[in-house]
Amino acid sequence: MPINVAFIIGLILALISTVAAYIFFLPEARKKNLNKVLVILHDILNLKDLYLEKIFKALYVFATLFTISAGFFMLFSGIKAFGEFHSFFWYGVAMMFVGPILIRILFEISMLSIMRTKNVIEINKKLKAPVQRRTRPQERPSQPQRRAYDAYEDSYQSQYKDPYQ
Protein backbone atom coordinates (compact mmCIF):
# COMPACT_ATOMS: atom_id res chain seq x y z
CA MET A 1 0.00 0.00 0.00
CA PRO A 2 1.45 3.40 -0.92
CA ILE A 3 2.11 5.85 1.90
CA ASN A 4 -0.35 8.39 0.46
CA VAL A 5 -3.19 5.88 0.63
CA ALA A 6 -2.26 5.00 4.22
CA PHE A 7 -2.38 8.68 5.23
CA ILE A 8 -5.73 9.25 3.51
CA ILE A 9 -7.28 6.17 5.15
CA GLY A 10 -5.87 7.27 8.52
CA LEU A 11 -7.27 10.78 8.02
CA ILE A 12 -10.74 9.49 7.15
CA LEU A 13 -10.80 7.11 10.15
CA ALA A 14 -9.60 9.90 12.47
CA LEU A 15 -12.35 12.24 11.25
CA ILE A 16 -15.05 9.60 11.70
CA SER A 17 -13.73 8.68 15.16
CA THR A 18 -13.59 12.33 16.23
CA VAL A 19 -17.19 12.97 15.19
CA ALA A 20 -18.33 9.79 16.95
CA ALA A 21 -16.43 10.75 20.13
CA TYR A 22 -17.98 14.22 20.17
CA ILE A 23 -21.46 12.80 19.72
CA PHE A 24 -21.40 9.69 21.91
CA PHE A 25 -18.56 10.08 24.38
CA LEU A 26 -17.45 13.63 25.23
CA PRO A 27 -20.70 15.41 26.25
CA GLU A 28 -21.06 15.94 30.01
CA ALA A 29 -24.56 14.44 29.96
CA ARG A 30 -23.12 11.06 28.92
CA LYS A 31 -20.49 10.97 31.68
CA LYS A 32 -22.86 9.47 34.27
CA ASN A 33 -23.50 6.42 32.04
CA LEU A 34 -19.79 5.56 31.59
CA ASN A 35 -17.76 3.03 33.56
CA LYS A 36 -14.66 4.07 35.57
CA VAL A 37 -12.15 3.60 32.77
CA LEU A 38 -14.25 5.59 30.30
CA VAL A 39 -14.81 8.33 32.90
CA ILE A 40 -11.03 8.70 33.26
CA LEU A 41 -10.70 8.79 29.46
CA HIS A 42 -13.57 11.30 29.31
CA ASP A 43 -11.79 13.60 31.78
CA ILE A 44 -8.50 13.29 29.90
CA LEU A 45 -10.09 14.14 26.56
CA ASN A 46 -12.06 17.05 28.07
CA LEU A 47 -8.83 18.40 29.60
CA LYS A 48 -10.17 18.38 33.16
CA ASP A 49 -6.68 17.88 34.60
CA LEU A 50 -3.31 19.21 33.55
CA TYR A 51 -0.90 16.33 32.97
CA LEU A 52 1.82 18.47 31.41
CA GLU A 53 3.04 19.50 34.87
CA LYS A 54 3.69 15.87 35.83
CA ILE A 55 5.41 15.20 32.51
CA PHE A 56 7.63 18.27 32.94
CA LYS A 57 8.60 17.19 36.46
CA ALA A 58 9.65 13.76 35.19
CA LEU A 59 11.58 15.34 32.30
CA TYR A 60 13.29 17.71 34.73
CA VAL A 61 14.50 14.85 36.92
CA PHE A 62 15.63 12.88 33.87
CA ALA A 63 17.47 15.82 32.29
CA THR A 64 19.20 16.74 35.56
CA LEU A 65 20.34 13.18 36.22
CA PHE A 66 21.46 12.84 32.60
CA THR A 67 23.65 15.96 32.72
CA ILE A 68 25.23 14.92 36.01
CA SER A 69 25.94 11.35 34.90
CA ALA A 70 27.10 12.34 31.40
CA GLY A 71 29.32 15.02 32.93
CA PHE A 72 30.80 12.47 35.33
CA PHE A 73 31.72 10.12 32.50
CA MET A 74 33.11 13.02 30.48
CA LEU A 75 35.63 13.55 33.29
CA PHE A 76 37.35 10.33 32.22
CA SER A 77 36.91 10.57 28.46
CA GLY A 78 38.84 12.21 25.69
CA ILE A 79 39.74 11.99 22.05
CA LYS A 80 43.01 11.36 20.28
CA ALA A 81 43.45 13.84 17.47
CA PHE A 82 46.59 14.71 15.54
CA GLY A 83 48.64 12.41 17.70
CA GLU A 84 47.61 14.11 20.96
CA PHE A 85 45.08 13.15 23.59
CA HIS A 86 42.49 15.86 24.35
CA SER A 87 40.61 15.40 27.60
CA PHE A 88 37.00 16.40 28.18
CA PHE A 89 37.60 16.82 31.91
CA TRP A 90 36.70 20.51 32.11
CA TYR A 91 33.70 20.02 29.83
CA GLY A 92 32.52 17.30 32.21
CA VAL A 93 32.98 19.57 35.23
CA ALA A 94 31.04 22.34 33.49
CA MET A 95 28.30 19.95 32.46
CA MET A 96 27.96 18.58 36.00
CA PHE A 97 27.68 21.99 37.66
CA VAL A 98 26.29 24.41 35.06
CA GLY A 99 24.01 21.90 33.33
CA PRO A 100 21.57 21.36 36.23
CA ILE A 101 21.38 25.12 36.85
CA LEU A 102 20.49 25.84 33.22
CA ILE A 103 18.00 22.98 33.17
CA ARG A 104 16.37 24.31 36.35
CA ILE A 105 16.03 27.79 34.84
CA LEU A 106 14.52 26.46 31.61
CA PHE A 107 12.04 24.21 33.40
CA GLU A 108 11.01 26.96 35.81
CA ILE A 109 10.31 29.27 32.88
CA SER A 110 8.18 26.60 31.24
CA MET A 111 6.40 25.83 34.53
CA LEU A 112 5.42 29.49 34.97
CA SER A 113 2.79 29.24 32.26
CA ILE A 114 1.46 25.98 33.67
CA MET A 115 1.20 27.37 37.21
CA ARG A 116 -0.46 30.54 35.91
CA THR A 117 -3.01 28.40 34.08
CA LYS A 118 -3.68 26.34 37.21
CA ASN A 119 -4.20 29.51 39.25
CA VAL A 120 -6.63 30.91 36.69
CA ILE A 121 -8.59 27.64 36.74
CA GLU A 122 -8.72 27.76 40.54
CA ILE A 123 -9.89 31.38 40.51
CA ASN A 124 -12.59 30.54 37.97
CA LYS A 125 -13.80 27.67 40.15
CA LYS A 126 -14.02 29.99 43.14
CA LEU A 127 -15.89 32.62 41.14
CA LYS A 128 -18.41 30.06 39.94
CA ALA A 129 -19.09 28.87 43.51
CA PRO A 130 -22.36 30.17 44.95
CA VAL A 131 -22.05 33.28 47.09
CA GLN A 132 -22.99 32.71 50.70
CA ARG A 133 -24.96 35.45 52.37
CA ARG A 134 -24.27 36.65 55.85
CA THR A 135 -27.02 35.44 58.13
CA ARG A 136 -25.53 35.77 61.57
CA PRO A 137 -26.95 38.78 63.40
CA GLN A 138 -23.61 39.83 64.91
CA GLU A 139 -22.21 40.46 61.39
CA ARG A 140 -24.92 42.97 60.54
CA PRO A 141 -24.28 46.54 61.57
CA SER A 142 -26.31 47.64 64.55
CA GLN A 143 -28.85 50.47 64.36
CA PRO A 144 -26.52 53.05 65.98
CA GLN A 145 -23.72 52.10 63.61
CA ARG A 146 -26.02 52.58 60.63
CA ARG A 147 -27.16 55.97 61.95
CA ALA A 148 -23.56 57.07 62.48
CA TYR A 149 -22.65 56.06 58.93
CA ASP A 150 -25.67 57.88 57.51
CA ALA A 151 -24.79 61.02 59.50
CA TYR A 152 -21.20 60.88 58.26
CA GLU A 153 -22.36 60.44 54.67
CA ASP A 154 -24.77 63.42 54.99
CA SER A 155 -22.08 65.69 56.42
CA TYR A 156 -19.63 64.66 53.70
CA GLN A 157 -22.16 65.37 50.96
CA SER A 158 -23.09 68.75 52.46
CA GLN A 159 -19.44 69.87 52.47
CA TYR A 160 -18.95 69.12 48.80
CA LYS A 161 -22.04 70.38 47.07
CA ASP A 162 -21.86 71.13 43.41
CA PRO A 163 -21.84 74.95 43.01
CA TYR A 164 -23.47 74.71 39.59
CA GLN A 165 -26.69 73.05 40.78
C-alpha positions in Angstrom: 0.0 0.0 0.0 1.5 3.4 -0.9 2.1 5.8 1.9 -0.3 8.4 0.5 -3.2 5.9 0.6 -2.3 5.0 4.2 -2.4 8.7 5.2 -5.7 9.2 3.5 -7.3 6.2 5.2 -5.9 7.3 8.5 -7.3 10.8 8.0 -10.7 9.5 7.2 -10.8 7.1 10.1 -9.6 9.9 12.5 -12.3 12.2 11.2 -15.1 9.6 11.7 -13.7 8.7 15.2 -13.6 12.3 16.2 -17.2 13.0 15.2 -18.3 9.8 16.9 -16.4 10.7 20.1 -18.0 14.2 20.2 -21.5 12.8 19.7 -21.4 9.7 21.9 -18.6 10.1 24.4 -17.5 13.6 25.2 -20.7 15.4 26.2 -21.1 15.9 30.0 -24.6 14.4 30.0 -23.1 11.1 28.9 -20.5 11.0 31.7 -22.9 9.5 34.3 -23.5 6.4 32.0 -19.8 5.6 31.6 -17.8 3.0 33.6 -14.7 4.1 35.6 -12.1 3.6 32.8 -14.2 5.6 30.3 -14.8 8.3 32.9 -11.0 8.7 33.3 -10.7 8.8 29.5 -13.6 11.3 29.3 -11.8 13.6 31.8 -8.5 13.3 29.9 -10.1 14.1 26.6 -12.1 17.0 28.1 -8.8 18.4 29.6 -10.2 18.4 33.2 -6.7 17.9 34.6 -3.3 19.2 33.6 -0.9 16.3 33.0 1.8 18.5 31.4 3.0 19.5 34.9 3.7 15.9 35.8 5.4 15.2 32.5 7.6 18.3 32.9 8.6 17.2 36.5 9.6 13.8 35.2 11.6 15.3 32.3 13.3 17.7 34.7 14.5 14.9 36.9 15.6 12.9 33.9 17.5 15.8 32.3 19.2 16.7 35.6 20.3 13.2 36.2 21.5 12.8 32.6 23.7 16.0 32.7 25.2 14.9 36.0 25.9 11.3 34.9 27.1 12.3 31.4 29.3 15.0 32.9 30.8 12.5 35.3 31.7 10.1 32.5 33.1 13.0 30.5 35.6 13.5 33.3 37.3 10.3 32.2 36.9 10.6 28.5 38.8 12.2 25.7 39.7 12.0 22.1 43.0 11.4 20.3 43.5 13.8 17.5 46.6 14.7 15.5 48.6 12.4 17.7 47.6 14.1 21.0 45.1 13.1 23.6 42.5 15.9 24.3 40.6 15.4 27.6 37.0 16.4 28.2 37.6 16.8 31.9 36.7 20.5 32.1 33.7 20.0 29.8 32.5 17.3 32.2 33.0 19.6 35.2 31.0 22.3 33.5 28.3 20.0 32.5 28.0 18.6 36.0 27.7 22.0 37.7 26.3 24.4 35.1 24.0 21.9 33.3 21.6 21.4 36.2 21.4 25.1 36.8 20.5 25.8 33.2 18.0 23.0 33.2 16.4 24.3 36.4 16.0 27.8 34.8 14.5 26.5 31.6 12.0 24.2 33.4 11.0 27.0 35.8 10.3 29.3 32.9 8.2 26.6 31.2 6.4 25.8 34.5 5.4 29.5 35.0 2.8 29.2 32.3 1.5 26.0 33.7 1.2 27.4 37.2 -0.5 30.5 35.9 -3.0 28.4 34.1 -3.7 26.3 37.2 -4.2 29.5 39.2 -6.6 30.9 36.7 -8.6 27.6 36.7 -8.7 27.8 40.5 -9.9 31.4 40.5 -12.6 30.5 38.0 -13.8 27.7 40.2 -14.0 30.0 43.1 -15.9 32.6 41.1 -18.4 30.1 39.9 -19.1 28.9 43.5 -22.4 30.2 45.0 -22.0 33.3 47.1 -23.0 32.7 50.7 -25.0 35.4 52.4 -24.3 36.7 55.9 -27.0 35.4 58.1 -25.5 35.8 61.6 -27.0 38.8 63.4 -23.6 39.8 64.9 -22.2 40.5 61.4 -24.9 43.0 60.5 -24.3 46.5 61.6 -26.3 47.6 64.5 -28.8 50.5 64.4 -26.5 53.1 66.0 -23.7 52.1 63.6 -26.0 52.6 60.6 -27.2 56.0 62.0 -23.6 57.1 62.5 -22.7 56.1 58.9 -25.7 57.9 57.5 -24.8 61.0 59.5 -21.2 60.9 58.3 -22.4 60.4 54.7 -24.8 63.4 55.0 -22.1 65.7 56.4 -19.6 64.7 53.7 -22.2 65.4 51.0 -23.1 68.8 52.5 -19.4 69.9 52.5 -18.9 69.1 48.8 -22.0 70.4 47.1 -21.9 71.1 43.4 -21.8 75.0 43.0 -23.5 74.7 39.6 -26.7 73.0 40.8 
